[in-house]
Amino acid sequence: MLIRLEDGREKDVAVTEVTAQNYICPDNERGIWHAIIEVRKFDPNTGARMSRPRVQKFDDKCWRMVKEQLRLQGYTITILHDPTQYIAEQADKAKNAEKARREAQQDAINKAVAEALAKQEERQQEAIDAAVAAALAKARKKKSPTTSTNNKG
C-alpha cells in the first residue's frame, strides 16, 4: 500500500505500517471512511501475527451503523481517513449553490413582474390619454355649436 513519507516521497509498504498521518486518500474517495480492520490473533508459541489487517472503505451512513458492531465482534479499527469535514464542506457547497439558484430564480421572477407592470402601466396611460383626447374632442364639439349661436345673436 502506498504511503507518503515525511519528505513527501511515496513508498509501498505493508498494511501494518499504514497510519492516518501517512495514508494517501484518493481524491475520488474523499467522501468515504477508510479504516484498517482486523481481529488480531497471534501464535501463542512464537508470537507471530496470524491475522491479516485489511483496509475497508465505508460510506458515511454505513459507517455509522457498522462501527460499533465491528468493535463488538472483536475488530480493532484504525481510522485512516475521516470524511466528516469533507462531507460538511460538500453540504455547504450544495446549500450555497441552491441558495444562488433560488436567488437567480427570484431575480428572474422580479424582472418579469417589473416588465409586466411597466407594460400594464403603459397600456393604462395609453387608455387614459385616449379617454382624455376623446373627452376633449367631445368638449370641443359641444363648445363649437354654442359659440356659433352666441356669435349670431
C-alpha positions in Angstrom: 0.0 0.0 0.0 1.3 3.4 -0.9 2.1 5.9 1.9 3.5 9.4 1.9 6.8 9.8 3.8 7.7 12.9 5.8 9.9 14.2 3.0 7.0 14.0 0.5 8.0 10.8 -1.3 5.8 7.8 -1.7 6.6 4.3 -0.6 4.9 0.9 -0.9 4.6 -0.8 2.5 2.6 -3.4 4.3 -0.8 -2.5 5.6 0.5 -2.9 9.2 2.8 0.2 8.6 0.0 2.5 7.4 -1.2 5.2 9.8 -3.7 8.1 9.4 -0.8 10.5 9.1 0.9 8.8 6.2 -2.2 7.4 4.4 -2.8 8.7 0.9 -6.6 9.1 0.3 -7.5 9.1 -3.4 -9.3 12.3 -4.4 -12.4 10.5 -5.7 -12.8 8.7 -2.3 -12.6 11.7 0.0 -16.3 11.4 0.9 -16.0 7.9 2.4 -14.5 6.4 5.6 -11.2 4.4 5.2 -10.2 2.2 8.1 -7.9 -0.8 8.8 -9.9 -3.5 10.4 -8.5 -6.7 11.9 -9.3 -9.3 14.5 -5.8 -9.6 16.0 -4.5 -13.1 16.5 -1.0 -14.1 17.4 0.6 -17.5 17.6 0.9 -18.2 21.4 4.1 -20.2 20.9 6.1 -17.9 18.6 4.2 -14.5 19.0 4.0 -14.3 15.2 1.0 -12.4 13.8 -1.6 -14.9 12.4 -4.3 -12.3 11.4 -4.2 -10.1 8.4 -5.3 -6.5 8.6 -7.2 -5.1 5.7 -8.2 -1.6 4.5 -12.0 -1.4 4.4 -14.0 1.6 3.0 -17.5 2.6 4.1 -19.9 5.3 3.1 -21.0 7.6 5.9 -24.4 6.1 6.5 -23.0 2.5 6.6 -20.1 3.6 8.8 -22.4 5.0 11.5 -24.3 1.7 11.6 -21.3 -0.7 11.4 -18.5 0.8 13.5 -19.9 -0.3 16.9 -20.8 -3.7 15.6 -17.3 -4.3 14.4 -15.9 -3.4 17.8 -18.4 -5.7 19.5 -17.2 -8.5 17.2 -13.6 -8.0 18.3 -12.3 -6.0 15.4 -9.5 -3.5 16.0 -10.3 -0.4 14.0 -7.8 2.2 12.9 -9.3 5.1 11.1 -7.2 6.2 8.1 -9.5 8.8 6.6 -12.4 10.6 8.4 -14.6 12.4 5.8 -16.6 14.4 8.2 -15.1 17.8 7.3 -15.2 17.0 3.6 -18.9 16.0 3.8 -19.7 19.2 5.7 -17.9 21.2 3.0 -19.8 19.5 0.2 -23.1 20.1 2.1 -22.2 23.8 2.4 -21.3 24.0 -1.3 -24.6 22.4 -2.2 -26.5 24.7 0.1 -24.8 27.7 -1.4 -25.5 26.5 -4.9 -29.1 26.0 -4.0 -29.3 29.5 -2.5 -27.7 31.0 -5.6 -30.2 29.1 -7.8 -33.1 30.4 -5.8 -31.8 33.9 -5.9 -31.3 33.8 -9.6 -34.8 32.4 -10.0 -36.2 35.1 -7.8 -34.3 37.8 -9.8 -35.9 36.4 -13.0 -39.3 36.5 -11.4 -38.8 40.1 -10.2 -37.6 41.1 -13.6 -40.6 39.5 -15.3 -43.0 41.2 -12.8 -41.4 44.6 -13.3 -41.7 44.2 -17.1 -45.3 43.2 -16.8 -46.1 46.1 -14.5 -44.3 48.5 -16.9 -46.4 47.2 -19.8 -49.6 47.4 -17.8 -48.8 51.0 -16.7 -48.1 51.9 -20.4 -51.4 50.4 -21.5 -53.2 52.2 -18.7 -51.5 55.5 -19.7 -52.5 55.0 -23.3 -56.1 54.3 -22.3 -56.1 57.5 -20.1 -54.6 59.5 -22.9 -57.2 58.2 -25.3 -60.1 58.9 -22.9 -58.7 62.4 -22.3 -58.4 63.0 -26.0 -62.0 61.7 -26.6 -63.3 63.9 -23.8 -61.5 67.0 -25.1 -62.9 66.3 -28.6 -66.4 65.9 -27.2 -66.0 69.1 -25.2 -64.8 71.0 -28.4 -67.8 69.7 -30.3 -70.2 71.0 -27.6 -68.4 74.3 -27.4 -68.4 74.9 -31.2 -72.2 75.0 -31.7 -72.8 77.2 -28.6 -70.1 79.6 -29.7 -71.7 79.9 -33.1 -75.1 80.6 -31.7 -73.7 83.3 -29.4 -72.0 85.0 -32.3 -75.3 85.2 -34.2 -77.3 86.8 -31.6 
